[in-house]
Amino acid sequence: MTDAAELRRRTAELLAAHPPATTERLDFLRARFDAGLAWVHYPEGLGGLGAPRSLQVVVDAEWEAAGAPDNDPRRIGIGLGMAAPTILKYGTEEQKQRFLRPLWTGEEVWCQLFSEPGAGSDLAALGTRAVKEGDDWVVNGQKVWTSSAHVARWAILIARTDPGVPKHAGITYFLCDMTDPGVEVRPLRQITGEAEFNEVFLTHVRIPDSRRLGEIGDGWKVAQTTLNNERVAIGGMRLPREGGMIGPITKTWRERPELRTHDLHQRLLKLWVESEVSRLTAERLRQQLVAGQPGPEGAGMKLAFARLNQEISGLEVELRGEEGLLYDDWTMRRPELVDFVGRDAGYRYLRSKGNSIEGGTTEVLLNIVAERVLGLPSEPRTDKDVAWKDLAR
């Protein structure tokens, strides 16, 4: 059994063999993966040592103390938080060996081809078709709200392979090469002025059956692993005290006493306490992951994340007054990641509006919490036993 002392020993050996100050960043990350010190709870040979997930903080502390480079997790968050755990659970051995290493080192960026213009909140209603031709699947359809598609090499994709069965049953999960012929990425300009989201058109895209993840028709079950991990990744990220959106407003409060009022003070205190409660709850949720896969509790964390971000950013604009409405860059940009903290208050206010949509809408997540966490009766679903091809669209 790998314990903390063993992890420190292995980390020290790697640092001695590959000093961060003189080793190329990518070479260091590859060596770390090969030594099983990437995500320690993954199996040996796949970047881990089969150690308890809780021991990840041990090696992370050693890297930080040594000034070692990280894999820029915010840039590759979709790969780390969604694609990797799904490939680990459902992938073949060949798929795990091919995809997990370059995913973790950041050599290959991933995106998620799930939502469609007519299938967002009701994702299982998706209409993108995949038809088997020999050893390939030919895919046609449109996806939307795809973060990072403009920089991604690979995508996790769900498509309809059998329209003659109920909507949840006729879906299959694929790994799509974004450089293949027929994949077209178009920017979607957002309220912030930039285009971090995209729409993706798939026209006669051929995907080998070897890049199917899970069994034919099991795509909805496979996708649940992705979605549960996504909500934990969004709402349960590890933060220090006053990390995230609460940090900039508390900094302004301390440095700009002329902006303070009694009413704003009371509201800031309330949001500070709620942010700290949310941060500690997220830590507890991550500890629960040691025992298995993430469950519907992640939906509750994502709900809290969206509401707090929107309330905090709104209060920050009020605190700053006219200055809070300023926004320094309205040019059309295509960023690789969202920078909530390093931008203006006006940007944070506008961008946080999307938090209640991305990663599952607030309305859908409330249903998940109600039904799967609280055990309340399900909403009536008249279409669950109707073949997808017979549904009104």
C-alpha positions in Angstrom: 0.0 0.0 0.0 1.5 3.3 -1.1 1.5 5.8 1.9 2.5 9.4 2.3 6.1 8.6 3.1 6.5 6.4 0.0 5.0 9.2 -2.2 7.5 11.7 -0.7 10.4 9.3 -1.4 9.3 8.8 -5.0 8.8 12.5 -5.5 12.2 13.3 -4.1 13.8 10.8 -6.5 12.0 12.3 -9.5 13.0 15.8 -8.5 16.7 14.7 -8.2 16.6 13.0 -11.6 14.7 15.8 -13.3 15.5 19.1 -11.6 12.7 21.6 -12.4 15.2 24.4 -13.0 17.1 22.6 -15.7 14.4 20.2 -17.2 12.1 21.2 -20.0 8.6 21.6 -18.8 7.1 18.9 -21.0 9.9 16.5 -20.3 9.2 17.0 -16.5 5.5 16.4 -16.9 6.0 13.3 -18.9 8.5 11.9 -16.4 6.0 12.7 -13.6 3.2 10.8 -15.4 5.5 7.8 -16.1 6.5 7.7 -12.4 2.9 7.4 -11.4 2.9 10.8 -9.7 0.4 12.6 -12.0 -2.9 11.5 -10.4 -1.8 9.1 -7.8 -5.2 7.3 -7.5 -5.1 6.2 -11.1 -3.7 2.7 -11.8 0.0 2.0 -12.3 1.0 2.6 -15.9 -1.7 5.2 -16.4 -0.1 8.1 -14.4 -0.9 6.7 -10.9 0.1 4.2 -8.3 -3.3 3.0 -7.2 -3.0 5.1 -4.0 -5.8 6.8 -2.1 -7.1 9.9 -3.8 -6.6 11.8 -0.6 -2.8 11.5 -0.9 -2.7 13.7 -4.0 -2.2 16.7 -1.8 1.0 15.2 -0.5 2.7 15.1 -3.9 1.2 18.4 -4.9 2.7 20.1 -1.9 6.2 18.6 -2.8 5.9 19.9 -6.3 4.9 23.4 -5.1 7.8 23.5 -2.6 10.3 22.6 -5.3 8.9 25.1 -7.8 8.0 22.3 -10.2 5.8 23.2 -13.3 2.2 22.0 -13.3 0.1 20.9 -16.3 -1.9 24.2 -16.4 -5.1 22.5 -15.2 -7.4 25.4 -16.0 -6.4 25.2 -19.7 -7.1 21.5 -19.9 -9.9 21.3 -17.4 -12.3 19.5 -19.8 -9.8 16.7 -20.4 -8.8 16.3 -16.8 -12.3 16.7 -15.2 -14.5 15.0 -17.8 -12.7 13.0 -20.5 -10.1 11.3 -18.3 -12.4 9.7 -15.7 -14.7 8.6 -18.5 -11.9 7.0 -20.5 -10.6 5.4 -17.3 -13.9 3.8 -16.5 -15.1 2.7 -20.0 -12.1 2.8 -22.2 -10.2 -0.2 -23.6 -6.6 -0.7 -22.5 -5.5 0.7 -25.9 -7.6 3.8 -25.5 -6.3 4.4 -22.0 -2.7 4.0 -23.1 -3.2 6.3 -26.1 -5.1 9.2 -24.6 -4.4 9.6 -20.9 -0.7 10.6 -21.0 -1.0 13.4 -23.6 -4.2 14.5 -22.0 -2.6 14.9 -18.6 0.5 16.6 -19.8 -1.6 19.1 -21.8 -0.1 18.1 -25.2 -3.7 17.4 -26.4 -6.6 19.7 -25.4 -10.1 18.2 -25.2 -13.6 19.7 -25.7 -17.1 18.3 -25.1 -19.5 17.7 -28.0 -22.8 17.1 -26.1 -25.3 20.0 -26.3 -27.2 20.8 -29.5 -29.5 23.7 -30.6 -32.5 21.5 -29.8 -31.0 19.4 -27.0 -29.5 21.4 -24.2 -31.4 20.9 -21.0 -33.0 17.8 -22.5 -29.7 16.4 -23.7 -31.1 13.0 -24.4 -33.2 14.5 -27.2 -30.0 15.0 -29.3 -30.3 14.5 -33.0 -26.7 14.2 -34.3 -26.6 10.8 -36.1 -23.9 8.2 -36.3 -24.4 5.5 -38.9 -22.2 2.4 -39.1 -20.3 1.9 -42.4 -17.9 -1.0 -42.2 -15.4 -0.4 -39.4 -16.3 3.3 -39.2 -19.2 5.5 -38.0 -20.3 8.4 -40.2 -21.4 11.3 -38.1 -23.6 14.2 -39.2 -25.0 16.9 -36.9 -24.5 20.1 -35.0 -23.2 20.8 -31.5 -23.3 24.1 -29.6 -21.8 25.9 -26.6 -18.6 24.0 -27.0 -15.9 25.5 -24.8 -12.3 25.3 -26.2 -13.3 23.7 -29.5 -11.1 26.2 -31.3 -8.0 24.9 -29.6 -9.0 21.2 -29.0 -7.4 18.2 -30.7 -10.0 15.7 -29.3 -13.6 15.7 -28.3 -15.9 13.5 -26.3 -19.0 13.1 -28.5 -22.4 11.5 -28.0 -24.5 10.8 -31.1 -27.7 8.9 -31.9 -27.1 5.5 -33.3 -30.6 4.0 -33.1 -33.6 6.4 -33.6 -36.1 3.5 -33.2 -35.7 3.2 -29.4 -36.5 5.7 -26.6 -34.2 8.6 -26.6 -32.0 7.6 -23.7 -31.4 4.1 -25.2 -30.2 5.0 -28.7 -27.1 7.0 -27.9 -23.4 5.9 -28.3 -20.3 7.7 -27.0 -17.3 8.4 -29.2 -13.9 10.0 -29.1 -13.7 12.5 -32.1 -10.6 13.8 -33.7 -11.2 17.6 -34.1 -8.7 17.7 -37.0 -10.7 15.1 -39.1 -12.3 16.2 -42.4 -15.9 17.4 -41.9 -15.3 19.0 -38.5 -16.0 22.8 -38.7 -15.7 25.1 -35.7 -17.4 28.5 -35.7 -17.1 31.1 -32.9 -20.0 32.2 -30.8 -19.5 35.7 -29.6 -20.7 36.2 -26.0 -22.0 39.1 -23.9 -18.4 39.7 -22.8 -17.4 40.4 -26.4 -15.1 37.3 -26.7 -15.8 33.9 -28.2 -14.8 31.2 -25.7 -17.8 29.1 -26.8 -18.2 27.6 -30.3 -20.7 25.8 -32.4 -19.4 22.7 -34.2 -20.7 21.2 -37.4 -20.1 17.6 -38.2 -20.5 16.7 -41.9 -19.8 13.1 -42.9 -17.1 12.8 -40.2 -15.7 9.2 -40.1 -14.9 7.9 -36.7 -13.3 4.4 -36.5 -15.2 2.0 -34.3 -12.0 1.7 -32.2 -12.7 5.2 -30.9 -16.1 4.2 -29.6 -16.2 4.4 -25.8 -18.4 1.8 -24.2 -21.0 -0.4 -25.9 -23.3 0.6 -28.7 -26.4 2.2 -27.2 -24.8 2.7 -23.8 -23.8 6.3 -24.5 -26.2 7.8 -22.0 -24.8 5.6 -19.2 -21.2 6.6 -20.2 -22.2 10.2 -20.4 -23.5 10.2 -16.8 -19.9 9.6 -15.7 -18.8 12.6 -17.7 -21.6 14.8 -16.4 -21.2 13.9 -12.8 -17.5 14.6 -13.0 -18.1 17.9 -14.8 -20.3 19.2 -12.0 -17.7 18.3 -9.4 -15.0 19.9 -11.6 -17.0 23.2 -11.9 -18.5 23.5 -8.4 -16.0 21.6 -6.3 -12.6 22.9 -7.4 -10.0 23.3 -4.6 -9.6 26.9 -3.5 -7.8 28.6 -0.7 -9.7 30.8 1.7 -11.0 33.9 -0.2 -10.2 32.1 -3.4 -12.4 32.5 -6.5 -14.9 35.4 -6.9 -14.9 36.4 -3.3 -11.2 37.3 -3.4 -11.3 40.5 -5.6 -14.3 42.1 -3.8 -12.8 41.5 -0.3 -9.5 43.0 -1.5 -11.3 46.1 -2.8 -13.2 46.4 0.4 -10.0 46.5 2.5 -8.2 48.8 0.1 -11.0 51.3 -0.7 -12.7 52.3 2.6 -14.4 55.3 0.8 -16.6 52.8 -1.0 -18.0 51.1 2.1 -21.6 51.4 3.3 -23.4 49.6 6.1 -25.8 47.8 3.7 -22.9 46.6 1.5 -21.0 45.5 4.6 -23.8 43.3 5.7 -24.3 41.8 2.3 -20.5 41.2 1.9 -20.3 39.4 5.2 -23.2 37.1 4.3 -21.6 36.2 0.9 -18.2 35.7 2.5 -19.7 33.2 5.0 -21.5 31.4 2.2 -18.4 31.3 0.1 -16.4 29.7 2.9 -19.2 27.2 3.6 -19.2 26.3 -0.1 -15.4 26.0 -0.1 -15.4 23.6 2.8 -18.3 21.6 1.5 -16.4 21.2 -1.8 -13.5 19.9 0.2 -15.8 17.4 1.9 -17.2 16.3 -1.4 -13.7 15.7 -2.8 -13.0 13.5 0.2 -16.1 11.5 -0.5 -14.7 10.8 -4.0 -12.0 8.6 -2.3 -14.6 6.0 -1.8 -15.9 5.9 -5.4 -17.4 7.8 -8.3 -19.0 11.3 -7.9 -22.7 11.2 -7.5 -25.6 13.7 -7.8 -24.1 15.7 -4.9 -22.0 17.5 -7.4 -25.1 19.1 -8.9 -25.7 20.8 -5.5 -22.2 22.2 -5.5 -22.5 23.5 -9.0 -25.8 25.2 -8.1 -24.1 26.9 -5.2 -21.1 27.9 -7.4 -23.4 29.6 -10.0 -25.5 31.5 -7.5 -22.6 32.7 -5.4 -20.6 33.9 -8.5 -23.6 35.9 -9.7 -24.4 37.5 -6.4 -20.8 38.3 -5.6 -20.1 39.8 -9.0 -23.3 41.9 -8.8 -22.3 43.2 -5.3 -18.8 44.1 -6.6 -20.3 46.2 -9.4 -22.5 48.0 -6.8 -19.5 48.5 -4.5 -17.4 50.1 -7.2 -20.3 52.3 -8.6 -19.7 53.7 -12.0 -16.2 52.3 -12.0 -17.7 48.9 -11.7 -19.3 49.2 -15.1 -16.0 49.7 -16.9 -14.7 46.8 -19.0 -11.3 47.2 -20.6 -11.5 44.9 -23.6 -14.5 44.4 -25.8 -12.5 43.1 -28.8 -13.3 39.8 -30.3 -10.9 37.3 -28.7 -10.9 33.6 -28.6 -9.4 32.7 -25.2 -8.2 29.3 -24.2 -9.6 29.6 -20.7 -11.9 31.8 -18.6 -10.0 34.2 -16.2 -12.6 35.3 -13.6 -10.1 36.8 -11.1 -7.6 38.6 -13.4 -10.1 40.7 -15.3 -12.3 43.7 -14.5 -15.4 43.7 -12.3 -17.5 44.3 -15.3 -16.2 41.2 -17.0 -16.8 39.1 -14.0 -20.4 40.4 -13.7 -21.2 39.6 -17.4 -19.4 36.2 -17.6 -20.9 34.9 -14.4 -24.3 34.9 -16.1 -23.2 31.9 -18.0 -22.5 29.9 -14.8 -26.2 29.0 -14.5 -26.2 27.4 -17.9 -22.9 25.7 -18.4 -22.4 22.3 -16.9 -26.1 21.8 -16.7 -28.8 24.5 -16.3 -30.0 25.5 -12.8 -33.4 24.1 -13.5 -32.1 20.7 -14.5 -29.7 20.5 -11.5 -32.6 21.4 -9.2 -34.4 18.4 -10.5 -31.4 16.2 -10.0 -31.0 17.3 -6.4 -34.7 16.9 -5.7 -35.0 13.5 -7.2 -31.6 11.8 -6.6 -30.4 13.5 -3.3 -33.7 14.4 -1.5 -35.7 11.5 -2.9 -38.6 13.6 -4.0 -41.1 12.3 -6.6 -39.9 12.5 -10.2 -41.6 15.0 -12.6 -43.9 13.3 -15.1 -42.0 12.2 -18.2 -44.4 11.2 -21.0 -41.7 10.6 -23.6 -39.4 8.2 -21.8 -40.9 5.1 -23.5 -41.5 6.7 -26.9 -39.1 6.0 -29.8 -36.9 9.0 -30.5 -38.1 9.1 -34.2 -41.7 9.5 -33.0 -41.0 12.4 -30.7 -42.3 15.9 -31.6 -39.5 18.2 -32.5 
